[in-house]
Amino acid sequence: MTSSTSTTVCTAGLETQYAAGLPKLYELLRRCAPGAKIIWATTTPVRQPDDLSKLEEERTRRVRERNRIAIEFMKRHGIPINDLFSLVIDHPEYHRNDGVHYNGKGNEVLGKQVASVIEKVLSDSPPGNDRYIEATLRDVRYGPHERNVLNFWKAASDRPTPVVVLIHGGGWTTGAKTERFDRQNIDVWSGIPYLEAGISVVSINYRLTPQHPLPAPVHDAARAVQFVRHKAAEWGLDKTRLAVAGGSAGGATSLWLVYHDDLADPDSDDPVARESTKPTCAAVEAPQTCIDPILCKEWVGEKILQHRMIPYSVGAKNAGELLKNYDKYKSTFREFSAYFHVDKDDPPVLLYGFGTTQYPAPNVGIAIHSPILCWKLKEKADQVGAECDFVLRSTRSKRFYNKTLVEFVKSKLLDN
């Protein structure tokens, strides 16, 4: 009994190691061969050498368990599966006498299926697939929540590359990371200009409000930055050259990371938490530099309070509830407003705004993205001597974006 129990515990531990190793293998394959097509073949059963009609029960049980683990993982990542186990499980005549390897007939059957699956995967590739730049690694988990995942694109280089972390907008209430970059539609937050310049790209998801109010979305982004730095050696990155970029709420988070004190904990037992949250620079579009409703109303007008971002950020239902309980939320608003954290030695920032500076702002959409919010941050930075530039245009421009924010990031991350 003791021996049997020990064996069960031991093999269970091996299966646990197998499950933990699969994601690392997947990341390695994607990093070393980002354009390769992956097919997963299941492991075949083991038979008794003295009687091929019978399975080696314990070894085959473990094969089944590992196949189950692998199939679940591959399905999550959209990787096709070549089920060799099912092909041979009912055919002992395919095996050699050792119960493990295959005879001529078995190799012929296995070889035909392998070739058939490869041909099918290649023929199923959509025409014109070169239009898209697929992520080197997808859905890499950086934290415990289901939205704590990121995608990673490795720039071609024979040495560690800089990296830019893209933080999506959506008022902290909606939005998602980029899944792939479209060469025919390079929008303002495409990673293509960075990749072409030799800068790797990360795009993150984070928890959303109001279900997960502050600090959740912002601290998730901070954790993602730490995680990327933790992975720098494995992914071929230079963690001393890391930019953050985002629009709207993604810009607000990016600015908070620049101006807030570093969250690194050098004494933590968690190696990720020991990494710095301070970026090298930030390039942002139409950010909320302040979310304090009283100050925002003073700067922009009452319309800004009608946008869901500000009440939802603290879990309030609307502006009325927000103002009624302002004293309760005030410290949170100020903690997560970049405006209140600007210091002389903070990293450089480029603000890109567009539209009218009319006061009061004529509607909710203009109010929440008002260039006045950028002007106020610029004034604060100038007062303390922090490097902060502000570019204002009458309309949003993809072309101009690429010539301003992208060029700014390149100037800060690349060797001159």
Secondary structure, 3 states (H helix, E strand, C coil): CHHHHHHHHHHHHHHHHHHHHHHHHHHHHHHHCCCCCCCEECCCCCEECCEEEEECHHHHHHHHHHHHHHHHHHHHCCCCEECHHHHHCCCHHHECCCCCCECHHHHHHHHHHHHHHHHHHHHCCCCCHHHEEECCEEEEECCCCCCCEEEEECCCCCCCEEEEEEECCCCCCCCCCCCEEECCCCCCCCCHHHHHCCCEEEEECCCCCCCCCCCHHHHHHHHHHHHHHHCHHHHCEEEEEEEEEEECHHHHHHHHHHHCCCCCCCCCCCCCCCCCCCCCEEEEECCCCCCCHHHHHHHHCHHHHHCCHHHHHCCCCCHHHHHHCHHHHHHHHHHCCHHHHCCCCCCCEEEEEECCCCCCCCCHHHHHCCHHHHHHHHHHHHHHCCCEEEEEECCCCHHHHHHHHHHHHHHHHCCC
